[in-house]
Amino acid sequence: MPKSQVRKKKVYTPPTDVRPSSVAASRKPSPRWLPVTGVALIAFGIAWLVVYYLSDTDYPVASWSYWNLAIGFGAMVASLAVFSRWR
């Protein structure tokens, strides 16, 4: 039985409109304050919630009642927004 021929594959070159541009490679890294701010917001949110629960809802601000939860979780969600800008 004759042996089949081996086909050579062409090297793929993507079209020019799909290639990553040099602009993406020249993007600057994030400033140093960005990850520090993100971690600080997470720590602040967790600390706020821990103080709120351990004080039987008397602290940090008793008159805000359940808005204290919104502040704690809001700080942690804000940290996600900060971290989304990190390169």
Distance bins in CASP14 RR format, pairs under 12 A and 6 or more apart:
PFRMAT RR
TARGET T0000
AUTHOR 0000-0000-0000
RMODE 2
METHOD distances of the structure
MODEL  1
12 18 0 0 0 0 0 1 0 0 0 0 0
12 19 0 0 0 0 0 1 0 0 0 0 0
13 19 0 0 0 0 1 0 0 0 0 0 0
14 20 0 0 0 0 1 0 0 0 0 0 0
19 25 0 0 0 0 0 1 0 0 0 0 0
20 26 0 0 0 0 0 1 0 0 0 0 0
20 27 0 0 0 0 0 1 0 0 0 0 0
21 27 0 0 0 0 0 1 0 0 0 0 0
24 87 0 0 0 0 0 1 0 0 0 0 0
25 87 0 0 0 0 0 1 0 0 0 0 0
26 87 0 0 0 0 0 1 0 0 0 0 0
27 85 0 0 0 0 0 1 0 0 0 0 0
27 87 1 0 0 1 0 0 0 0 0 0 0
28 34 0 0 0 0 0 1 0 0 0 0 0
28 85 0 0 0 0 0 1 0 0 0 0 0
28 87 1 0 0 1 0 0 0 0 0 0 0
29 35 0 0 0 0 0 1 0 0 0 0 0
29 85 0 0 0 0 0 1 0 0 0 0 0
29 86 0 0 0 0 1 0 0 0 0 0 0
29 87 1 0 1 0 0 0 0 0 0 0 0
30 36 0 0 0 0 0 1 0 0 0 0 0
30 37 0 0 0 0 0 1 0 0 0 0 0
30 38 0 0 0 0 0 1 0 0 0 0 0
30 82 0 0 0 0 1 0 0 0 0 0 0
30 83 0 0 0 0 1 0 0 0 0 0 0
30 84 0 0 0 0 0 1 0 0 0 0 0
30 85 1 0 0 1 0 0 0 0 0 0 0
30 86 1 0 1 0 0 0 0 0 0 0 0
30 87 1 0 1 0 0 0 0 0 0 0 0
31 37 0 0 0 0 1 0 0 0 0 0 0
31 82 0 0 0 0 0 1 0 0 0 0 0
31 85 0 0 0 0 1 0 0 0 0 0 0
31 86 0 0 0 0 1 0 0 0 0 0 0
31 87 0 0 0 0 0 1 0 0 0 0 0
32 38 0 0 0 0 0 1 0 0 0 0 0
32 39 0 0 0 0 0 1 0 0 0 0 0
32 86 0 0 0 0 0 1 0 0 0 0 0
33 39 0 0 0 0 0 1 0 0 0 0 0
33 40 0 0 0 0 1 0 0 0 0 0 0
33 41 0 0 0 0 0 1 0 0 0 0 0
33 82 0 0 0 0 1 0 0 0 0 0 0
33 85 0 0 0 0 0 1 0 0 0 0 0
33 86 0 0 0 0 0 1 0 0 0 0 0
34 40 0 0 0 0 0 1 0 0 0 0 0
34 41 0 0 0 0 0 1 0 0 0 0 0
34 79 0 0 0 0 0 1 0 0 0 0 0
34 81 0 0 0 0 0 1 0 0 0 0 0
34 82 1 0 0 1 0 0 0 0 0 0 0
34 83 0 0 0 0 1 0 0 0 0 0 0
34 84 0 0 0 0 0 1 0 0 0 0 0
34 85 1 0 0 1 0 0 0 0 0 0 0
34 86 1 0 1 0 0 0 0 0 0 0 0
34 87 0 0 0 0 1 0 0 0 0 0 0
35 41 0 0 0 0 0 1 0 0 0 0 0
35 42 0 0 0 0 0 1 0 0 0 0 0
35 79 0 0 0 0 1 0 0 0 0 0 0
35 82 0 0 0 0 1 0 0 0 0 0 0
35 83 1 0 0 1 0 0 0 0 0 0 0
35 84 0 0 0 0 0 1 0 0 0 0 0
35 85 0 0 0 0 0 1 0 0 0 0 0
35 86 1 0 0 1 0 0 0 0 0 0 0
35 87 0 0 0 0 0 1 0 0 0 0 0
36 42 0 0 0 0 0 1 0 0 0 0 0
36 43 0 0 0 0 0 1 0 0 0 0 0
36 79 0 0 0 0 0 1 0 0 0 0 0
36 82 0 0 0 0 1 0 0 0 0 0 0
36 83 0 0 0 0 0 1 0 0 0 0 0
36 86 0 0 0 0 0 1 0 0 0 0 0
37 43 0 0 0 0 0 1 0 0 0 0 0
37 44 0 0 0 0 0 1 0 0 0 0 0
37 75 0 0 0 0 0 1 0 0 0 0 0
37 78 0 0 0 0 1 0 0 0 0 0 0
37 79 1 0 0 1 0 0 0 0 0 0 0
37 81 0 0 0 0 0 1 0 0 0 0 0
37 82 1 0 1 0 0 0 0 0 0 0 0
37 83 0 0 0 0 1 0 0 0 0 0 0
37 85 0 0 0 0 0 1 0 0 0 0 0
37 86 0 0 0 0 0 1 0 0 0 0 0
38 44 0 0 0 0 1 0 0 0 0 0 0
38 45 0 0 0 0 0 1 0 0 0 0 0
38 75 0 0 0 0 1 0 0 0 0 0 0
38 76 0 0 0 0 1 0 0 0 0 0 0
38 77 0 0 0 0 0 1 0 0 0 0 0
38 78 0 0 0 0 1 0 0 0 0 0 0
38 79 1 0 1 0 0 0 0 0 0 0 0
38 80 0 0 0 0 1 0 0 0 0 0 0
38 81 0 0 0 0 1 0 0 0 0 0 0
38 82 1 0 1 0 0 0 0 0 0 0 0
38 83 1 0 1 0 0 0 0 0 0 0 0
38 84 0 0 0 0 0 1 0 0 0 0 0
38 85 0 0 0 0 1 0 0 0 0 0 0
38 86 0 0 0 0 1 0 0 0 0 0 0
39 45 0 0 0 0 0 1 0 0 0 0 0
39 46 0 0 0 0 0 1 0 0 0 0 0
39 75 0 0 0 0 0 1 0 0 0 0 0
39 76 0 0 0 0 0 1 0 0 0 0 0
39 79 1 0 0 1 0 0 0 0 0 0 0
39 82 0 0 0 0 1 0 0 0 0 0 0
39 83 0 0 0 0 1 0 0 0 0 0 0
39 86 0 0 0 0 0 1 0 0 0 0 0
40 46 0 0 0 0 0 1 0 0 0 0 0
40 47 0 0 0 0 0 1 0 0 0 0 0
40 75 0 0 0 0 1 0 0 0 0 0 0
40 76 0 0 0 0 0 1 0 0 0 0 0
40 78 0 0 0 0 0 1 0 0 0 0 0
40 79 0 0 0 0 1 0 0 0 0 0 0
40 82 0 0 0 0 1 0 0 0 0 0 0
40 83 0 0 0 0 0 1 0 0 0 0 0
41 47 0 0 0 0 0 1 0 0 0 0 0
41 48 0 0 0 0 0 1 0 0 0 0 0
41 71 0 0 0 0 0 1 0 0 0 0 0
41 72 0 0 0 0 1 0 0 0 0 0 0
41 73 0 0 0 0 0 1 0 0 0 0 0
41 74 0 0 0 0 1 0 0 0 0 0 0
41 75 1 0 1 0 0 0 0 0 0 0 0
41 76 1 0 0 1 0 0 0 0 0 0 0
41 77 0 0 0 0 1 0 0 0 0 0 0
41 78 1 0 1 0 0 0 0 0 0 0 0
41 79 1 1 0 0 0 0 0 0 0 0 0
41 80 0 0 0 0 1 0 0 0 0 0 0
41 81 0 0 0 0 1 0 0 0 0 0 0
41 82 1 0 0 1 0 0 0 0 0 0 0
41 83 0 0 0 0 1 0 0 0 0 0 0
42 48 0 0 0 0 0 1 0 0 0 0 0
42 49 0 0 0 0 0 1 0 0 0 0 0
42 72 0 0 0 0 1 0 0 0 0 0 0
42 73 0 0 0 0 0 1 0 0 0 0 0
42 74 0 0 0 0 0 1 0 0 0 0 0
42 75 1 0 0 1 0 0 0 0 0 0 0
42 76 1 0 1 0 0 0 0 0 0 0 0
42 77 0 0 0 0 0 1 0 0 0 0 0
42 78 0 0 0 0 1 0 0 0 0 0 0
42 79 1 0 1 0 0 0 0 0 0 0 0
42 80 0 0 0 0 1 0 0 0 0 0 0
42 81 0 0 0 0 0 1 0 0 0 0 0
42 82 0 0 0 0 1 0 0 0 0 0 0
42 83 0 0 0 0 1 0 0 0 0 0 0
43 49 0 0 0 0 0 1 0 0 0 0 0
43 50 0 0 0 0 0 1 0 0 0 0 0
43 72 0 0 0 0 0 1 0 0 0 0 0
43 75 0 0 0 0 1 0 0 0 0 0 0
43 76 0 0 0 0 1 0 0 0 0 0 0
43 79 0 0 0 0 1 0 0 0 0 0 0
44 50 0 0 0 0 0 1 0 0 0 0 0
44 51 0 0 0 0 0 1 0 0 0 0 0
44 60 0 0 0 0 0 1 0 0 0 0 0
44 71 0 0 0 0 1 0 0 0 0 0 0
44 72 1 0 0 1 0 0 0 0 0 0 0
44 73 0 0 0 0 0 1 0 0 0 0 0
44 74 0 0 0 0 1 0 0 0 0 0 0
44 75 1 0 1 0 0 0 0 0 0 0 0
44 76 0 0 0 0 1 0 0 0 0 0 0
44 78 0 0 0 0 1 0 0 0 0 0 0
44 79 0 0 0 0 1 0 0 0 0 0 0
44 82 0 0 0 0 0 1 0 0 0 0 0
45 51 0 0 0 0 1 0 0 0 0 0 0
45 52 0 0 0 0 1 0 0 0 0 0 0
45 60 0 0 0 0 0 1 0 0 0 0 0
45 68 0 0 0 0 0 1 0 0 0 0 0
45 69 0 0 0 0 0 1 0 0 0 0 0
45 70 0 0 0 0 0 1 0 0 0 0 0
45 71 1 0 0 1 0 0 0 0 0 0 0
45 72 1 0 1 0 0 0 0 0 0 0 0
45 73 1 0 0 1 0 0 0 0 0 0 0
45 74 1 0 0 1 0 0 0 0 0 0 0
45 75 1 1 0 0 0 0 0 0 0 0 0
45 76 1 0 1 0 0 0 0 0 0 0 0
45 77 0 0 0 0 1 0 0 0 0 0 0
45 78 0 0 0 0 1 0 0 0 0 0 0
45 79 0 0 0 0 1 0 0 0 0 0 0
46 52 0 0 0 0 0 1 0 0 0 0 0
46 53 0 0 0 0 0 1 0 0 0 0 0
46 71 0 0 0 0 0 1 0 0 0 0 0
46 72 1 0 0 1 0 0 0 0 0 0 0
46 73 0 0 0 0 1 0 0 0 0 0 0
46 74 0 0 0 0 0 1 0 0 0 0 0
46 75 0 0 0 0 1 0 0 0 0 0 0
46 76 1 0 0 1 0 0 0 0 0 0 0
46 79 0 0 0 0 0 1 0 0 0 0 0
47 53 0 0 0 0 0 1 0 0 0 0 0
47 54 0 0 0 0 0 1 0 0 0 0 0
47 59 0 0 0 0 0 1 0 0 0 0 0
47 60 0 0 0 0 1 0 0 0 0 0 0
47 68 0 0 0 0 0 1 0 0 0 0 0
47 71 0 0 0 0 0 1 0 0 0 0 0
47 72 0 0 0 0 1 0 0 0 0 0 0
47 75 0 0 0 0 1 0 0 0 0 0 0
47 76 0 0 0 0 0 1 0 0 0 0 0
48 54 0 0 0 0 0 1 0 0 0 0 0
48 55 0 0 0 0 0 1 0 0 0 0 0
48 59 0 0 0 0 1 0 0 0 0 0 0
48 60 1 0 0 1 0 0 0 0 0 0 0
48 61 0 0 0 0 1 0 0 0 0 0 0
48 64 0 0 0 0 0 1 0 0 0 0 0
48 67 0 0 0 0 0 1 0 0 0 0 0
48 68 1 0 0 1 0 0 0 0 0 0 0
48 69 0 0 0 0 1 0 0 0 0 0 0
48 70 0 0 0 0 0 1 0 0 0 0 0
48 71 1 0 1 0 0 0 0 0 0 0 0
48 72 1 0 1 0 0 0 0 0 0 0 0
48 73 0 0 0 0 1 0 0 0 0 0 0
48 74 0 0 0 0 1 0 0 0 0 0 0
48 75 1 0 0 1 0 0 0 0 0 0 0
48 76 0 0 0 0 1 0 0 0 0 0 0
49 55 0 0 0 0 0 1 0 0 0 0 0
49 57 0 0 0 0 0 1 0 0 0 0 0
49 59 0 0 0 0 0 1 0 0 0 0 0
49 60 0 0 0 0 1 0 0 0 0 0 0
49 66 0 0 0 0 0 1 0 0 0 0 0
49 68 1 0 0 1 0 0 0 0 0 0 0
49 69 1 0 0 1 0 0 0 0 0 0 0
49 70 0 0 0 0 0 1 0 0 0 0 0
49 71 0 0 0 0 1 0 0 0 0 0 0
49 72 1 0 1 0 0 0 0 0 0 0 0
49 73 1 0 0 1 0 0 0 0 0 0 0
49 74 0 0 0 0 0 1 0 0 0 0 0
49 75 0 0 0 0 1 0 0 0 0 0 0
49 76 0 0 0 0 1 0 0 0 0 0 0
50 59 0 0 0 0 0 1 0 0 0 0 0
50 60 0 0 0 0 0 1 0 0 0 0 0
50 68 0 0 0 0 0 1 0 0 0 0 0
50 69 0 0 0 0 0 1 0 0 0 0 0
50 72 0 0 0 0 1 0 0 0 0 0 0
51 57 0 0 0 0 0 1 0 0 0 0 0
51 58 0 0 0 0 1 0 0 0 0 0 0
51 59 1 0 1 0 0 0 0 0 0 0 0
51 60 1 0 1 0 0 0 0 0 0 0 0
51 61 0 0 0 0 0 1 0 0 0 0 0
51 62 0 0 0 0 0 1 0 0 0 0 0
51 68 0 0 0 0 1 0 0 0 0 0 0
51 69 0 0 0 0 0 1 0 0 0 0 0
51 71 0 0 0 0 0 1 0 0 0 0 0
51 72 0 0 0 0 1 0 0 0 0 0 0
52 58 0 0 0 0 1 0 0 0 0 0 0
52 59 1 0 0 1 0 0 0 0 0 0 0
52 60 1 0 0 1 0 0 0 0 0 0 0
52 61 0 0 0 0 1 0 0 0 0 0 0
52 62 0 0 0 0 1 0 0 0 0 0 0
52 64 0 0 0 0 1 0 0 0 0 0 0
52 65 0 0 0 0 1 0 0 0 0 0 0
52 66 0 0 0 0 1 0 0 0 0 0 0
52 67 0 0 0 0 0 1 0 0 0 0 0
52 68 1 0 1 0 0 0 0 0 0 0 0
52 69 1 0 0 1 0 0 0 0 0 0 0
52 70 0 0 0 0 0 1 0 0 0 0 0
52 71 0 0 0 0 1 0 0 0 0 0 0
52 72 1 0 0 1 0 0 0 0 0 0 0
52 73 0 0 0 0 0 1 0 0 0 0 0
53 59 0 0 0 0 0 1 0 0 0 0 0
53 60 0 0 0 0 0 1 0 0 0 0 0
53 66 0 0 0 0 0 1 0 0 0 0 0
53 68 0 0 0 0 1 0 0 0 0 0 0
53 69 0 0 0 0 1 0 0 0 0 0 0
53 72 0 0 0 0 0 1 0 0 0 0 0
54 60 0 0 0 0 0 1 0 0 0 0 0
55 61 0 0 0 0 0 1 0 0 0 0 0
55 62 0 0 0 0 1 0 0 0 0 0 0
55 68 0 0 0 0 1 0 0 0 0 0 0
56 62 0 0 0 0 1 0 0 0 0 0 0
56 65 0 0 0 0 0 1 0 0 0 0 0
56 68 0 0 0 0 0 1 0 0 0 0 0
57 63 0 0 0 0 0 1 0 0 0 0 0
57 64 0 0 0 0 1 0 0 0 0 0 0
57 65 1 0 0 1 0 0 0 0 0 0 0
57 66 0 0 0 0 1 0 0 0 0 0 0
57 67 0 0 0 0 0 1 0 0 0 0 0
57 68 1 0 0 1 0 0 0 0 0 0 0
57 69 0 0 0 0 1 0 0 0 0 0 0
58 64 0 0 0 0 0 1 0 0 0 0 0
58 65 0 0 0 0 0 1 0 0 0 0 0
58 68 0 0 0 0 0 1 0 0 0 0 0
59 65 0 0 0 0 0 1 0 0 0 0 0
59 68 0 0 0 0 1 0 0 0 0 0 0
60 67 0 0 0 0 0 1 0 0 0 0 0
60 68 1 0 0 1 0 0 0 0 0 0 0
60 69 0 0 0 0 0 1 0 0 0 0 0
60 71 0 0 0 0 1 0 0 0 0 0 0
60 72 0 0 0 0 1 0 0 0 0 0 0
60 75 0 0 0 0 0 1 0 0 0 0 0
61 67 1 0 0 1 0 0 0 0 0 0 0
61 68 1 0 0 1 0 0 0 0 0 0 0
61 69 0 0 0 0 0 1 0 0 0 0 0
61 70 0 0 0 0 0 1 0 0 0 0 0
61 71 0 0 0 0 1 0 0 0 0 0 0
61 72 0 0 0 0 0 1 0 0 0 0 0
62 68 0 0 0 0 1 0 0 0 0 0 0
64 70 0 0 0 0 1 0 0 0 0 0 0
64 71 1 0 0 1 0 0 0 0 0 0 0
64 72 0 0 0 0 0 1 0 0 0 0 0
65 71 0 0 0 0 0 1 0 0 0 0 0
66 72 0 0 0 0 0 1 0 0 0 0 0
66 73 0 0 0 0 0 1 0 0 0 0 0
67 73 0 0 0 0 0 1 0 0 0 0 0
67 74 0 0 0 0 0 1 0 0 0 0 0
68 74 0 0 0 0 0 1 0 0 0 0 0
68 75 0 0 0 0 0 1 0 0 0 0 0
69 75 0 0 0 0 0 1 0 0 0 0 0
69 76 0 0 0 0 0 1 0 0 0 0 0
70 76 0 0 0 0 0 1 0 0 0 0 0
70 77 0 0 0 0 1 0 0 0 0 0 0
70 78 0 0 0 0 0 1 0 0 0 0 0
71 77 0 0 0 0 0 1 0 0 0 0 0
71 78 0 0 0 0 0 1 0 0 0 0 0
72 78 0 0 0 0 1 0 0 0 0 0 0
72 79 0 0 0 0 0 1 0 0 0 0 0
73 79 0 0 0 0 0 1 0 0 0 0 0
73 80 0 0 0 0 0 1 0 0 0 0 0
74 80 0 0 0 0 1 0 0 0 0 0 0
74 81 0 0 0 0 1 0 0 0 0 0 0
74 82 0 0 0 0 0 1 0 0 0 0 0
75 81 0 0 0 0 0 1 0 0 0 0 0
75 82 0 0 0 0 0 1 0 0 0 0 0
76 82 0 0 0 0 0 1 0 0 0 0 0
76 83 0 0 0 0 0 1 0 0 0 0 0
77 83 0 0 0 0 0 1 0 0 0 0 0
77 84 0 0 0 0 0 1 0 0 0 0 0
78 84 0 0 0 0 0 1 0 0 0 0 0
78 85 0 0 0 0 0 1 0 0 0 0 0
79 85 0 0 0 0 0 1 0 0 0 0 0
79 86 0 0 0 0 0 1 0 0 0 0 0
80 86 0 0 0 0 0 1 0 0 0 0 0
END
